[in-house]
């Protein structure tokens, strides 16, 4: 990864967390009750979503133009806002929202990143 620019490196890290969330869901199952009651499962998913937000925030600093160019496909500001909620209000987080993000939004983000990274690797 040392040959890659910072933007590409950040996107690859976000993609890695998306894949790890997918692996956790495959391991523990896609059951909200398990998510709600198993702190290992819950914390693992939550931390990865938080890290995606951290990386999105960093990407916004590194390449604001890229964020603006891709915001119609990737909801960067929503991702960053979720990070802010994790960082400052973790104890108040809605577990259903976190679980739904993992189940519904992360696979979409993973697919969008695969397309974005394929374009960037072509250049």
JOPE-V900590 format. One record per residue. N is the residue number from 1. PHI is phi as a letter, one per 30 degrees, with the letter a starting at -180 (none if undefined). D_FIRST is the distance of its C-alpha to the first C-alpha in whole Angstrom. Layout:
N&PHI&D_FIRST / N&PHI&D_FIRST
This chain:
1&none&0 / 2&d&4 / 3&d&5 / 4&d&5 / 5&d&8 / 6&d&9 / 7&e&11 / 8&d&9 / 9&d&7 / 10&d&10 / 11&d&11 / 12&d&9 / 13&d&10 / 14&d&14 / 15&d&14 / 16&d&13 / 17&d&16 / 18&d&18 / 19&d&18 / 20&d&19 / 21&d&22 / 22&e&23 / 23&d&23 / 24&d&25 / 25&d&27 / 26&d&28 / 27&d&28 / 28&d&31 / 29&j&32 / 30&c&32 / 31&c&35 / 32&d&36 / 33&d&38 / 34&d&36 / 35&e&33 / 36&d&36 / 37&c&37 / 38&c&34 / 39&d&33 / 40&d&30 / 41&d&29 / 42&d&30 / 43&d&28 / 44&d&25 / 45&d&25 / 46&d&26 / 47&d&23 / 48&d&20 / 49&d&22 / 50&e&22 / 51&d&19 / 52&d&18 / 53&d&21 / 54&e&19 / 55&d&16 / 56&d&18 / 57&d&20 / 58&d&17 / 59&d&16 / 60&d&20 / 61&d&20 / 62&d&17 / 63&b&18 / 64&d&21 / 65&d&22 / 66&d&20 / 67&e&21 / 68&d&24 / 69&d&24 / 70&c&22 / 71&d&25 / 72&d&27 / 73&c&25 / 74&b&23 / 75&d&25 / 76&e&23 / 77&d&26 / 78&d&27 / 79&d&24 / 80&d&24 / 81&d&28 / 82&d&27 / 83&e&25 / 84&d&28 / 85&d&30 / 86&d&28 / 87&d&28 / 88&c&32 / 89&b&34 / 90&e&32 / 91&d&35 / 92&c&37 / 93&d&34 / 94&d&36 / 95&d&34 / 96&d&35 / 97&d&33 / 98&d&30 / 99&d&31 / 100&d&31 / 101&d&28 / 102&d&26 / 103&d&29 / 104&c&29 / 105&d&26 / 106&d&23 / 107&d&23 / 108&d&24 / 109&d&21 / 110&e&19 / 111&d&21 / 112&d&20 / 113&d&17 / 114&e&16 / 115&d&18 / 116&d&17 / 117&d&13 / 118&d&15 / 119&d&17 / 120&d&14 / 121&d&12 / 122&d&16 / 123&d&16
